[in-house]
Amino acid sequence: MAILRFIRIFLVYSGVQLLVLASVFAAEPMQLNLEQAIQTALERNLEFKSKQEELGIAEGRVIRGNLLLQHNPELEGDVSNRRLKKPEDGFNRNLPQGGVSLTQEFEIGGQPAYRREAAQRNFEKVKFEVGDFQRLLRFRITELFLRLLSTRTKIQQAQQVVDLRNRLYEAAKTRLDAGDIPEVQLTTTEFELNRARSDLISLQREYEELRSRLRTDLFVEDDRDIELTGSLARVSPPRLSASDLLKAALEKRADLAALEREAKTAEAEERLTRAERIPNIRVGPFYERDDRDNIFGGKVSIPLPVFDRKQAELREALARKTRANINYLNLRQSIEKAVRSTYARFALSEKELSLYSDETVKRFDDSLELYQKAYQERQIDLPELLLFQNQVIEARLKFLDTLTNYNLSLAELKLQAGME
C-alpha cells in the first residue's frame, strides 16, 4: 500500500511539473524574421491550404482523362416465359427462355486525345494559380512585416520623445521654482508631454492591429506573442531597367501563365466538343436461347444526332476560349502598366532616400541632447527649444517613412516582376 501511495504521489507531482513546463514553453514568444514569417504562412495559412486542394480536383480530371475507355461496359439480360400448346398431348406447357448481351461504347473522332490535353492543361493552370496565390501571400506577409518593423521603430522613437518631453517638463518645473520662466511655459511643456504620450498610444494601437493581422495570416492559435527580428535597412537591389523587369514579369508571372494555360484548355475543350458531335458507337456480343436453339451474335448501335448536335456545348466552349484570350491580353497589358508605374515609384523612393544619410540622423540626435542641455542651463528659451525639437522629430519621422516606402516599393516591384 505504501508503494502504491508513493507511485500515485510521484505521478501527480510529475503531471504538475509537466503542466508547469508546458505553460512556460507555451508562453515563450515566437521569434520570426521575414523569411521565417513567410515560410510559416506557407505552412499554416488556411487559405493557401484550401487553394492547394484544387490541385487534387485538377488531378482527378487528369486521371479521368487518362482512362483507357471513358464508359464502362454494359451487361444486359432478359428472361421470359413462353407458353407452348401441344394439342397432340392434350395439355399446355411453359418454356422459359432468355438472353444476355454485353456492349461497350467507343469514342471516335479523337475524343480521348483532346480530353487528355484539356485535363493536362487545366492541371497546369491550377498549378500556376496556386503559385500565384503563393506569390501574393508572400507579398502580403512582407508588407505586414515591413509595416510592423516601421511601427515598432516609430514606437521606440515615440518613447524617446516621451522621455525627452518628460525631462523638459521636469526642467521647466525647476526653472519655474527658480523664477526664471512664467507658469504658462510649464503648462506648455505639460501639454507637449501629454501629446507625446497620446502619439505613443496611437502607435501602440496600430502595432497591435498589424500584429493581429499577421497572427491571422500565420494561423497562430495559441496565446504566444510574436517578436519580429530584423530592422528596416537600405537594401540595394540588382540594377535592372524597366524593360528588363517587364521581360522578367512576362516570363515568370504565374497568373499570366495560368491564363495562358486556361486559353489552351479552352481550345482543347472546343476541339473535344467538336469531336463529340460525331456519335459514339456501341458494339458487343449477345446470346439468346429459345425452346430449341441457342443463338449467338453481335450488335451495333449508333445514336442519331437529329436534335442534339452539341450546339449549346460548342457555343459555351467558343465563349470560354474567347474570354480566356481576352483575359490573357488584358492581364498582359495590366502587367506592363503595373511594372512601369511601380518602377517609377521605386525610383522616386530611392531618390528620396538618398537625401538622408545615417550621419545626418545621428547629428540630429546629438543636437537634441545639446539643445536640451542648453535649456536646462538657461542658455535658450522654451519656444526655441520646442521649435528645434519638433523639427528634429519631424525630420526623423520623415526619414523613417521614406525608408519604409522604399522597402515597400521594392517589395511591390518584386511582386509585379514575379521575382522572389
SULFEN-V876577 format. One record per helix or strand of 3 or more residues. SS is the DSSP state (a for helix, b for strand). FROM is the first residue (numbers start at 1). TO is the last residue. If there is no record, write none. Layout:
BEGIN
{{SS:FROM:TO} {SS:FROM:TO}}
END
This chain:
BEGIN
{{a:2:27} {b:30:32} {a:34:44} {a:46:65} {b:74:86} {b:91:106} {a:111:177} {a:183:218} {b:226:228} {a:242:252} {a:254:276} {b:281:289} {b:294:302} {a:311:353} {a:358:376} {a:382:417}}
END
